[in-house]
Every structure is written in C-alpha cells, then in structure tokens.
Amino acid sequence: MPQHPPAEPGMREDEVDTPALILDLDAFEANLDAMAAFLAPTGAKLRAHAKTHKSAVIALQQMRRGAVGQCVQKVAEAEALAWGGVPDILVSNEVASPRKLARLLALSRIADIAVCADGEEGIAMAEQAAEAAGQRLRVLVEISVSGNRCGVSPGPEAVALAQRIAASPHLIFGGLQAYHGSAQHQRTPEQRATTIAQTVEDTRRTVEQLRQQGLECGIVGGGGTGTFRHEATSGVYTEIQAGSYAFMDADYAANEDAPPFRHALFVLSQVMSTARAGFAVLDAGHKAVPTDSGFPKPWQRPGLDYTGASDEHGQLAVRDGAAPKLGEKLRLVPGHCDPTVDRYDWYVGVRGGRVECLWPVSARGGMQ
Amino acid sequence: MPQHPPAEPGMREDEVDTPALILDLDAFEANLDAMAAFLAPTGAKLRAHAKTHKSAVIALQQMRRGAVGQCVQKVAEAEALAWGGVPDILVSNEVASPRKLARLLALSRIADIAVCADGEEGIAMAEQAAEAAGQRLRVLVEISVSGNRCGVSPGPEAVALAQRIAASPHLIFGGLQAYHGSAQHQRTPEQRATTIAQTVEDTRRTVEQLRQQGLECGIVGGGGTGTFRHEATSGVYTEIQAGSYAFMDADYAANEDAPPFRHALFVLSQVMSTARAGFAVLDAGHKAVPTDSGFPKPWQRPGLDYTGASDEHGQLAVRDGAAPKLGEKLRLVPGHCDPTVDRYDWYVGVRGGRVECLWPVSARGGMQ
C-alpha cells in the first residue's frame, strides 16, 4: 500500500516525518525557468525525462514553460503520466513485449505516444501489436552513440531500420533517438565537448542519409543534464531529454563546469543515535538514499560527512564542534536523484521553511 | 499509487510481466523448514527480520514454524505487520521521534511492541511518549558489538541505561539488542567465528552484570543469516534475527561455508535489445535490482554475465553460443535481497513453472 504523506501543508520543515523527499520549490522553479531560458534561442525544445521526477504534476509545470512533452523509459511511467494529463510521451527505450505494446497502444487513444526500436524483430513486434489494436504507432530508431547500451549503429544500419518502419502499414517513422548516457558525468567540460561532438556528427550523418532516402526525422532526441548545451546548439537535435536539471544531485554537481542549476531535491533525515563521540547515525540508509552514484552530502552542515550506508542507517562522521542533536533533522543532497525519487510516494514541497504542497510520485515503482 | 500485479495465478512463469519479484515457493518453504529444524535443539527462538521480506503473509508463515515474532527497523514496518495480524514485534532500532513513538504506542494496543534505546535522552523521550499515551512500553538496550552503528558500549554503560529504563514508570526493561551487522558478510567461517565469539562474550558479560543488579533480560537478540549458527548455540542469545535466510542472495552465497539455504528470490527480467553481437540489454537496471552489494547473477544461464546497471537497463555480456533471444525472460539472483524486495509491490509465488499466488509487499517503502 502507498505510504501516508509525511507532512501537511503549513507545517514547519522540522515537523516533517523522516525520511522524506523534500522539494525546495524556489530552487526547483528557478531550474525550470533557467532551462526554458537557455533553450529558447536554440530552436531545440525540451522533452524532459520523467524517469527522474515520475510525476505528472511536475511534467505539466515543465510543459507550461515550453516543453513539448515528456520522455519515459517504461510503459508504466507512460501510463502514470497520460492518466495525469500529459498529452505527448516518448518511450525513449525499446519495448520487446507484446503485452506492453498493447498497453502503449491503448494509451495512444488519450495521448500522443511514440516508442523506440533498434532491430527488425522489435519493429515486427510493434507492427503486429499495432495491427492487432487497429491503430498506428510512431516508432523512432535508436542509434548507439555511446556503444554501451541499446541502439543500432548510426548510418546505413539505422537507415535500413527506418525504411523498415516506414514500410510497415501500422507504424510511422518518428525520427532518431540518440542519447549518450555515459557522457553526462564525464568530469571535464573538454571530455564532454569532445564526446558529444562525435555524437552530433554521427547523428547529423544519419539524419542526412535518411533525408537522401526521403525520410524526415520528426524528432531527433537526446542530451541530458550534463551535455544538453552541446546537443541544443548543434543544429541537429530538435529535442533535449534532460531530467535531472530540475533537481540536481551530488553526482552532477561533481562535474567541472557543473550545469547551472540549484540543488532542489533533498532527503530529510533524522539523527537517531548519538551514542558515540565523533559519530552519529541517521535514519536514512541506502533504502532511503540509493548510493549507486555515491553517498549523499549533508546540506549546509560543515563538519558532517555521510560516510556509510546500510539498509536503514546512515553513518555520519562528526568533526569537533559540529555534533548534531538526537532527533535533529537534516537535509541530504542525494548522490543520484532518479532512484532516490523512486523510493518515495510523496514530494513534500517546501518554501520559506514551510510545507507548501504535497505531490504524489505517481509513477513510483513503475518499472514495467 | 501501487503498481498492478504483474501476473495472475495459473499463468506460466514466462507470461509474467517484467521486471517482477519471483518467489520460488519450494525453495522458500525449504528455507523456512531448515531454519526451524536448525534452531529447535538450540533453545534459541527465531524472531525473523521483516526488513527483508516486508510481508505479513511471510511473517505468519515463519511464526507457524516456531518463530516467536518479528523484528523491524522502522515504525511503518511495524504498522504494516501488526495490521496484517503479526502479534509480536520488536523494533530492533532506535526511535528518536515523539510522533513515531506515539504511533508505536498506538500500535501496542493490538500487538506486543518493543523498541531499542542507546542513550539516556532516547529513554527519556520514550518515557514521555508512554506517559502521554497512558501505556507502558518495553525497551531493550542496544549494545554496540560491531562499533560502527548504533548502540552503547557493553558492560557498565549498558547496565546504567537498563537501570534507567527499569526506573522509568512507563517503561519496562526488555533485554539486550546485540546484532553484529558487518560480521554477516565476512567471507571465511574463521573470521565469522572469531568475531561472533567476541560478540557473545561482550553480551554474556553484560547479561551477567545486569543479573547482578537484579535485571533479567527477557530478550537477548541478534544474529543474522551469516552468523546465526554461532549466536543460536552460544547459550546467551534467546532470539535470532535472521531475515535473508528465507530468500538468500548473491552476497550471502559468496560467503565461504555459505549458509545452507536455497536461492528462493529472483527478479524476472526480459531481454529488450540484442542489437549488438556479444551483448544484450535487460529491462532490469539498478532501480529493479539494487546494486549496493554487487550486480545480480543470471540464474542457470551459463555464458551470460550481468556486467553493468543503469537506472532501467541491465547489461549482459554474452559468450559464444549463449545469446538470449529478444523478448526472452530470465531470472536474476539479486545481489542483496532486502532493498530488492522493497522495490516491488507484489511477490509472484511460483511452483512448478506456474504462478501459484500473489502476495503484497505490505511494508514496501515503509521507511518512516
């Protein structure tokens, strides 16, 4: 069953039950505005990635600032968004299940839906599902620009798949998906610029070869919070798929020339043991703040370091004079915002030290 | 909102939607029976740790085989169990929040509830909450046997806290909590034997000093899946707090002299991309199978290795001749069962290749 909300509007932040997912609304809105302002002169549009926020409420705020729609990775995420009023959703991922494709096609009666493919077999599966549903489904070809996940090679192989889609009676060729995941956290701006220059070149070449075959790309999508400045100004990408920009996290903040966004997402935690000097224990371990991209950082609390996580305990090393009190609550900046959000049923929106709103994480756990 | 069940009873396992949490019922029941058989002659009782399974259904099956109750780490877990009919629950952890203590006291009207403390301030907080509720609360002293988490030092400091509890009008001294977490995954049996010998000695000494002060320990609790054989046969521990034994995971299986349990818990995943030779991509990344204790292992599929996880993708290295098909489903043995279970709303119980039952993960996300 879903967990009950850890707060009510009007409460002080230190009254919020812990662990809780705190959204600093001033910082969050500033991040949304900053991305909209950056993209406006580039011609590229935002299709924000909802695998980060998992929230129809947040998706609609991004769209009110000019985003054309949302990306998701999973069919269950597409459902949560469409049911929450999001009108345009790209599954930026392959779907190799007839049952899941049938769910997407059902959804396409209430929202614009597109999905990716990277092989002939997947395209045949999509055609069969669309035919069975009596509908047409938009399909993008995913090209492998980083070489370590899904995607067909850029160039002729991608063109052959696009032709296959265009020749399928119940499919519509939608364009290219060209996201470079590992570049997002390359630490130096030079590394990222070099990597994405190659990605842009591979993508540009493929777009041109498609055009020579009479196939126009409605969408050329990619780019994340670490690299979007390159894709957006490339003249090749039409859509940017950043997600973390709305929240930031410790891993993105560790990039040199870190993206110009503020920390807006926190896990509020409570000190539950001060039994030993130089040490304290928080009620937020790796179930509350996943550590796949490193430990969280205590926020604006010099002298405290989060040095270890077990399931339900966070270990704090305490320097002289910085000891927290038993029961004290403190904010942590998550190492990685995406899996952290997915641990919670509720955002607690805070402004000026008070709880302003509660928003459901409506696609929480939506992995299918 | 909770995710809908990925299966229905009667389905074949390969019809289950993915990712899904699969419980092999034969292996699971064998594990429960094996633990009951091991403990029967020792005199120590099982108080299984529900932070692993998060399920009242599973808790009651453990109790039908002789477990005296359940451990939890969080108040929300205690609520989910008590509401599901579990009559005896120990919060094997400190609770430093007046609101959470009030919730525990409310719960103590429908179940036997106990909680731990490791300092005078926490004891005062519990006394105040119990007085306000007009009830008595059982409190154990947690002693620090591993030195890296909560707990007061064994010996006189622990005795002083026990006396403080016994002197509090609304508290009842319940005994000692003495769990050594990091010993569970020490790889050699010699390391574990040496470590727990010291733990047992520290605990025995404290029990004896308490007795000299007229304080009897109703509960002396600790021990996990890696070490329970030592605590159970020590003559000092009355209760064993193993949780993972019911499921096993890859991390426990990596112990030399691994505990005598079968793998019963799996994540069923689907191959979503086969675009590149020697490589495949699964629909289960670290959101579906947390990697805090290492990558999951493909089950009974020689030639496949899970070599990398991003949010929603699992990377499979494929040796010659072992290539999986697009859309194929395969089981993964999680690196760490506890956080994996907590990612799902449903257990899919399977026997003989068919879905036999669905059980809710009723304390899923219960972190508060």
HADDOCK unambig.tbl for C-alpha pairs under 7 A between the chains (distance, minus, plus):
assign (segid A and resid 1 and name CA) (segid B and resid 2 and name CA) 6.20 0.50 0.50
assign (segid A and resid 1 and name CA) (segid B and resid 362 and name CA) 6.03 0.50 0.50
assign (segid A and resid 2 and name CA) (segid B and resid 1 and name CA) 6.19 0.50 0.50
assign (segid A and resid 2 and name CA) (segid B and resid 2 and name CA) 6.18 0.50 0.50
assign (segid A and resid 3 and name CA) (segid B and resid 365 and name CA) 6.80 0.50 0.50
assign (segid A and resid 3 and name CA) (segid B and resid 366 and name CA) 6.61 0.50 0.50
assign (segid A and resid 17 and name CA) (segid B and resid 368 and name CA) 6.98 0.50 0.50
assign (segid A and resid 18 and name CA) (segid B and resid 368 and name CA) 5.62 0.50 0.50
assign (segid A and resid 19 and name CA) (segid B and resid 367 and name CA) 6.57 0.50 0.50
assign (segid A and resid 19 and name CA) (segid B and resid 368 and name CA) 5.91 0.50 0.50
assign (segid A and resid 94 and name CA) (segid B and resid 272 and name CA) 6.07 0.50 0.50
assign (segid A and resid 94 and name CA) (segid B and resid 273 and name CA) 6.97 0.50 0.50
assign (segid A and resid 95 and name CA) (segid B and resid 272 and name CA) 6.30 0.50 0.50
assign (segid A and resid 96 and name CA) (segid B and resid 272 and name CA) 5.25 0.50 0.50
assign (segid A and resid 96 and name CA) (segid B and resid 326 and name CA) 6.82 0.50 0.50
assign (segid A and resid 96 and name CA) (segid B and resid 327 and name CA) 5.21 0.50 0.50
assign (segid A and resid 97 and name CA) (segid B and resid 327 and name CA) 6.15 0.50 0.50
assign (segid A and resid 118 and name CA) (segid B and resid 275 and name CA) 6.23 0.50 0.50
assign (segid A and resid 119 and name CA) (segid B and resid 275 and name CA) 6.08 0.50 0.50
assign (segid A and resid 149 and name CA) (segid B and resid 281 and name CA) 6.68 0.50 0.50
assign (segid A and resid 149 and name CA) (segid B and resid 315 and name CA) 7.00 0.50 0.50
assign (segid A and resid 150 and name CA) (segid B and resid 273 and name CA) 5.93 0.50 0.50
assign (segid A and resid 150 and name CA) (segid B and resid 275 and name CA) 6.80 0.50 0.50
assign (segid A and resid 150 and name CA) (segid B and resid 281 and name CA) 6.71 0.50 0.50
assign (segid A and resid 151 and name CA) (segid B and resid 275 and name CA) 6.36 0.50 0.50
assign (segid A and resid 152 and name CA) (segid B and resid 275 and name CA) 5.85 0.50 0.50
assign (segid A and resid 272 and name CA) (segid B and resid 94 and name CA) 6.09 0.50 0.50
assign (segid A and resid 272 and name CA) (segid B and resid 95 and name CA) 6.32 0.50 0.50
assign (segid A and resid 272 and name CA) (segid B and resid 96 and name CA) 5.27 0.50 0.50
assign (segid A and resid 273 and name CA) (segid B and resid 94 and name CA) 6.96 0.50 0.50
assign (segid A and resid 273 and name CA) (segid B and resid 150 and name CA) 5.91 0.50 0.50
assign (segid A and resid 275 and name CA) (segid B and resid 118 and name CA) 6.22 0.50 0.50
assign (segid A and resid 275 and name CA) (segid B and resid 119 and name CA) 6.08 0.50 0.50
assign (segid A and resid 275 and name CA) (segid B and resid 150 and name CA) 6.79 0.50 0.50
assign (segid A and resid 275 and name CA) (segid B and resid 151 and name CA) 6.35 0.50 0.50
assign (segid A and resid 275 and name CA) (segid B and resid 152 and name CA) 5.84 0.50 0.50
assign (segid A and resid 281 and name CA) (segid B and resid 149 and name CA) 6.66 0.50 0.50
assign (segid A and resid 281 and name CA) (segid B and resid 150 and name CA) 6.70 0.50 0.50
assign (segid A and resid 287 and name CA) (segid B and resid 339 and name CA) 6.09 0.50 0.50
assign (segid A and resid 291 and name CA) (segid B and resid 292 and name CA) 6.88 0.50 0.50
assign (segid A and resid 292 and name CA) (segid B and resid 291 and name CA) 6.86 0.50 0.50
assign (segid A and resid 292 and name CA) (segid B and resid 292 and name CA) 6.62 0.50 0.50
assign (segid A and resid 315 and name CA) (segid B and resid 149 and name CA) 6.99 0.50 0.50
assign (segid A and resid 326 and name CA) (segid B and resid 96 and name CA) 6.82 0.50 0.50
assign (segid A and resid 327 and name CA) (segid B and resid 96 and name CA) 5.22 0.50 0.50
assign (segid A and resid 327 and name CA) (segid B and resid 97 and name CA) 6.16 0.50 0.50
assign (segid A and resid 339 and name CA) (segid B and resid 287 and name CA) 6.08 0.50 0.50
assign (segid A and resid 343 and name CA) (segid B and resid 365 and name CA) 6.57 0.50 0.50
assign (segid A and resid 344 and name CA) (segid B and resid 365 and name CA) 6.82 0.50 0.50
assign (segid A and resid 362 and name CA) (segid B and resid 1 and name CA) 6.01 0.50 0.50
assign (segid A and resid 365 and name CA) (segid B and resid 3 and name CA) 6.82 0.50 0.50
assign (segid A and resid 365 and name CA) (segid B and resid 343 and name CA) 6.53 0.50 0.50
assign (segid A and resid 365 and name CA) (segid B and resid 344 and name CA) 6.81 0.50 0.50
assign (segid A and resid 366 and name CA) (segid B and resid 3 and name CA) 6.61 0.50 0.50
assign (segid A and resid 367 and name CA) (segid B and resid 19 and name CA) 6.55 0.50 0.50
assign (segid A and resid 368 and name CA) (segid B and resid 17 and name CA) 6.98 0.50 0.50
assign (segid A and resid 368 and name CA) (segid B and resid 18 and name CA) 5.60 0.50 0.50
assign (segid A and resid 368 and name CA) (segid B and resid 19 and name CA) 5.88 0.50 0.50
